[in-house]
Every structure is written in structure tokens, then in C-alpha cells.
Amino acid sequence: MADCCDMNVGDVYYCELCKLELAVQNACTCKAGAEDACTVPLMCCNQEMKKK
């Protein structure tokens, strides 16, 4: 699952269906498991995006 707290600057994520690619320019500052951490996976075309 591609949560923002697992993404690093320079990582690229893509959609297997439409081929959209997103590059991480700034890392998230939330901490995994923290109460205010992001919990929604990176989605496109109703499926999770994959790390390239």
C-alpha cells in the first residue's frame, strides 16, 4: 500500500491502467502509526498506484 509516510523524494508511482506517473517532490512529515498520520493509499483508476 502506498501511503505518503512511506514515500521518499525521487520516488515515482504509476497507475497500471492509465499509465499516469507521479514523482514525489517533497516528503510527507507525518509518522506512520501516529494518530494524525495519513491513512489513505495513493489511488488512480480505482486501484492503488505502484512504486516504479
C-alpha positions, 0 to 999 in steps of 0.5 A: 500500500502506498501511503505518503509516510512511506514515500521518499523524494525521487520516488515515482508511482504509476497507475497500471491502467492509465499509465499516469506517473507521479514523482514525489517532490517533497516528503510527507512529515507525518509518522506512520502509526501516529494518530494524525498520520495519513491513512489513505493509499495513493489511488488512480483508476480505482486501484492503488498506484505502484512504486516504479 
